[in-house]
Amino acid sequence: MAEFPAGDEGLLTKKRAAIVQRSFLALIGESQSLLNYLRIDQGINITQNKVAMKQNANLVEALIGAVYLDGGLRPCSNLVRRLIWSHRDEAWKATNYKGRLIEYCHSNSFDSPVFHTTNVSGPDHDKVYEIHVQIGDRIFPAAIESNKKAAEQTAASNALTIMNGIDV
């Protein structure tokens, strides 16, 4: 609240969501080399980017929880300030294209966007998702990414770019 005294609930929610987003927490974990301290089953391939990213984010969350349980609120608050809050601008740079597309549609009285998964291929540990956005009768070009969330973000970005030449 102190950072955005005039910020409405929507803005504050977006800022909070960016800070706790898995991809941001994974970057924090990576910057602290947390994977070096992880004991993991040999069956898990930590060299895969998707697995490493998930584990880094999990480790950051676990570290915060452990500090809270061990030392209480004050040490936990200090850790969060040093580890996460000091890098908040990096988190806030990321754009939520899916959210922007939904807001754009609502503010312009368009139908809500619907995200369709048109294809999923590859083995379980390395899936590829193809997703397109439909707004009313209009279907936008598909996006192909290594995870569903990224494919939805790219598909939303594609739709925003096409609709009235919005600068994304």
C-alpha positions, 0 to 999 in steps of 0.5 A: 500500500505504501508503494501505491497509496492511490492504487485501486484494488485491481492494481494492487492485485496485479502487483501482488500476483506478479510477485508470487508468480512461479516464474518470478520466484523461480528466477529468485531461486536461480539467483540464489543457486537454491538447486545446489541445496536440493536433495532430489530423487534420481528419477527427476531430471533437474536439468530440464528447464521446466523441472528446474524452474518449478523446483526453484520456485518451490524452494523459495516458497519453502525457504520463506516458510521455514524461516517463518516457522523457525524464527517468526514474522520479523526474520521472515519479513526481513528475508522477503524484503531482501530476497523478493521485494528488492527485485519487485520491479523485475516482477512488475515488468512482466506483462499479463497478456491474458489479463490485458486481453480480458480487460480490453474485451470487457472495456470494449463490449466484446465477448470474453476471450475463450482459449482453446487447446487445439493440440498437445504433443510430445512425451509427458515430461516434454509436452508442447501446447498449441492454443488459440484465442476465440472472441465471438466468431473471430479466431486468432492465430495459435501459439505453440509453447512448452507449457499451457500458461505460456501458450495462453499468454502468447496467444493473448499477445497475438490477439492483442497485436491484431486487434486494432494494432494495439501496442503490446 
